[in-house]
Amino acid sequence: MSEKRFLVVDDSPTVRKLVRKLAKLCDAETCEASNGLEAITLLEDNPNVFSLILLDINMPELDGLETLDLIKQNAETEDIPVLIVTQESESEKIVQAISAGAAGYIAKPFGSDAFLRKVNSLLALSTCQS
């Protein structure tokens, strides 16, 4: 896959808008979901189009940890790197997410430099592993 496409899963329209702007700096397109249920539906319908998933932990209906579990249980989506985007800092939830297969996390609020460094390193790692 030469085209970069990010799935942004966050219940905050402000965060989704920020990530959409920052993704453009990575020459990436974005697709958005406001909760885990929407994200799982998008992934089931389009399992091979996303190069990265940016996933909030605290969301209604299906939280980030439950969503991450479903992503990692699906053979078609398990290899997509997942970056946890959260207001949690060094919390038990971040540890649980990393243990469940998240590739890393970035704490809100984040600046463009931190976002670009984290995203570019994850994309480079996933490219090397495929």
Stockholm file with secondary structure:
# STOCKHOLM 1.0

chainA/1-130         MSEKRFLVVDDSPTVRKLVRKLAKLCDAETCEASNGLEAITLLEDNPNVFSLILLDINMPELDGLETLDLIKQNAETEDIPVLIVTQESESEKIVQAISAGAAGYIAKPFGSDAFLRKVNSLLALSTCQS
#=GR chainA/1-130 SS CCSEEEEEECSCHHHHHHHHHHHHHTTEEEEEESSHHHHHHHHHHSTTSCSEEEEESSCSSSCHHHHHHHHHHSTTTTTSCEEEEESCCSCHHHHHHHHTTCCEEEESSCCHHHHHHHHHHHHHHHHHHC
#=GC SS_cons         CCSEEEEEECSCHHHHHHHHHHHHHTTEEEEEESSHHHHHHHHHHSTTSCSEEEEESSCSSSCHHHHHHHHHHSTTTTTSCEEEEESCCSCHHHHHHHHTTCCEEEESSCCHHHHHHHHHHHHHHHHHHC
//
